Structure formats: C-alpha cells, structure tokens
Amino acid sequence: MDEQRAHRGGPPQWRGHGPPWLNRWDGEDQGPRWPWRSTVLITAFVLVGSNFAAHQQEGERAALDVFARVLLIAGSALLLWRRRHPVLVLFGTSATAMVYLGAGYAYGPVFLTVAVACFAAVVTGHRWAAWTALGMLWAGHVLVAHWLYRWLPPSHDSSVSWTQEIVIATWVVAIVALSELARAKREQWARERAERAQAARRRADEERLRIARELHDVLAHSISVINVQAGVGLALLDSDPEQARKALTTIKSASKEALGEVRQVLDRLRTPGDAPRAPAPGLDRLPELVEQAASAGLTVEVEGEPPDLPPGAGLAAFRIVQEALTNVVRHSGSRHACVHLDQVGRTLRLRIDDDGPATGADAGGSGNGLAGMRERAAALGGTIEAGPRPDGGFTVLAVLPLKVKEDR
C-alpha cells in the first residue's frame, strides 16, 4: 500500500515518523525539504575521494579529467531531488556511475551516490525500483569488466576477477539490506505512533463518556426533584403558602447541591492531573438520596447495610441508586420505592423496586439513564437488569463485582 501511495505521488503513511536524521518533512502539502547540506557534503566527499583514488590507481585506470568531474558532480547533484523523485534519482545516479566506470576512471566513492539514492528509494516504498537499478548497475559492470573492456579506456585494461565481482555484489546486497532495515524500522515507528494515537483517542473518548455520564446522573436527579417541587409550589402557592415555601426551599437546596457537583466534575475536566477537591460520593451518602427523594414526594425504604467500598465501586453504586430513584420519580405513579443492599463475598447486589404503575407521560428525560447505569456496571465487570415486575412495578438489579477495602 505504501508503494502504491508513493507511485501516486504522495508519501507513504509512515512518512514523517522516526528520528529527524532519517527523514525531515515540512508536511505533505509543502513536500519534503531540499537536502542541501547533505548533498554538498556528499559532493565534496566524492570529489576528494575520487581524486585520492585516482592517485592510488594511477597507471591502472584513466586519470580524472573535466568529463569525469562533471559526471561526479552531476551524480551527486541529483541527490537534491532524492526525496521528491527517488526513483528518477536512483536510476540517474546509477547511469552516471555506469558511464563513469565505463570511461575507465578510477574506482572510488562514486558508488556512494548510488547507495544514498537507493536508501532514499527503499525508505519511501520503491523497493523493486531499488533492486532493479542496483541489479542493472551490477550487470552493467560485469558486462564492461569482462567483455567491453577490450574497446573501452584505458587501452591496457584487463578483465576483472570474479572474486572482485562477488565483493561488488556483496556490497550491492548490503546496501539494499540496510535500506530495507531502515524501512522496516520506520514502519515499526509508524505503527507504534498510530497505536499511541489510537490509545490517546480511546482514553479521550472514555473520559468524555465518563464526564457525560456523571453530568447526566447529577443533573437528571436534581432537576427531577426541582421539577416535582416546582409543580408542588405552583399548585400550593395560593392555598398553602407554607408548603409552597418548603417546596422552594427544597428547590434551592437541590439546585445548590447540583451546582456543587457540576463544579466538581468541571474542575476534574479542567485539571485532570489534580486530585479532586471533594471525595467521590458513595453509598455512605445514601441517606441524602433518601432525603432528596422524600422532598420529591417519594418514600424510600433501605434494606441492608451499605458496605464500605472502594471509591470507584462506591461511586458506581451511588449513581445507579440515584438514577433508579430518579426514574421512579419521573416515570412511576408509585410514591414508594425500596432499595435492597446485599453483599455476598466480593459481589454487591443492588435492587431498586417500585410499586408502579408507569405513568406513560413524557418526563423530559434524555433516555440515557439505563444506558449510563449499564456502562457504570460494565466498567466494574458487572451487569444491570431492568424491567417491569409481574405486579405492575419496576425493578432495577445491579450485580457489581468488587473488592472490599481492607482494614488498616
């Protein structure tokens, strides 16, 4: 896929990954940077190294002339385009090196330009082009060194030994192997970076879901109480002002508590690294839920003792009871509910029953209450079962695996 992407003119998906020395890009829209500094250094090294090689091989190979230096500079200058047109640069440097050797000039660092171009082609996904170009270069060298040398300069040249050809072939394979290793490393970096990005997105999604669930549970319960008490206050405003005053007092208390909990949630959202300013609610605050439900006209009976739970399990249990009671206030004609607490080993069973029947009226909810309860239970490895009872009421049963806090 990367190779096809490269053939279409765009960089592979892993372009821009890895250390800066391996590939530097400004972005796909702007394209790669021009490698001026490395090209200048390679050109200087090739010229100086070829001069040194020519002195060492004086009398065996042709002396460097203007044409030889033009070939050396041209082959090195092509490397400026190795990030934009790696295949053309690879075949261009290979052809330049082949002409240089065919003209009988000294063996030297002329192959360095081919090696750099091969590396650029392989790491950008043009693997077959790299193998083809180097194979053609080696085949051309064999042709010149064992047959065409009779008609090419220098005039006293002789055939190259096959041992030397094997050494050259080994170098060709080593160049491609190192390029393949770099390409594989780049793909590994790309996969790791993609996995880290996916994990970060997943954590962000989970955090958004947690915040949304927390806000839903806080606001749904408090606004349900406010809605019921506002209706009571309006109905009794003229006939029973004192009862209306109590309803308004309940509205004030419920709204104040809701604002405090929303502020706590938003504080955790703004500063995720800081510890929360107040402890997360747990079943120890169950009496508060009973009192709030009573202010909304719902009598709640609690059976069983609230166990001492870790913060995560305690918060989940509290929110499940809170949402279940909120649904009773919203959707049930019953004014009585029962919360059953039953802890068996490391399992907590929460059952919230009401006598029904369902009102069938639109209570203004979002419809996410049961989904939020299931998500909280699933986060602990538990389950939620909810449905109508045979006698006309409604039951919510939560089974939460938990680890009870050990005494210190």
Secondary structure as UniProt FT lines:
FT   HELIX           2..7
FT   TURN            8..9
FT   TURN            13..16
FT   TURN            20..22
FT   TURN            28..30
FT   HELIX           36..56
FT   TURN            59..60
FT   STRAND          61..62
FT   HELIX           66..77
FT   HELIX           78..81
FT   TURN            82..84
FT   HELIX           86..102
FT   TURN            103..104
FT   HELIX           110..123
FT   TURN            124..125
FT   HELIX           127..146
FT   HELIX           148..150
FT   TURN            155..156
FT   HELIX           162..236
FT   TURN            237..239
FT   HELIX           241..270
FT   TURN            272..273
FT   HELIX           283..285
FT   HELIX           286..295
FT   TURN            296..297
FT   STRAND          299..303
FT   HELIX           311..331
FT   STRAND          336..344
FT   TURN            345..346
FT   STRAND          347..354
FT   HELIX           369..379
FT   TURN            380..381
FT   STRAND          383..388
FT   TURN            390..391
FT   STRAND          394..401
//
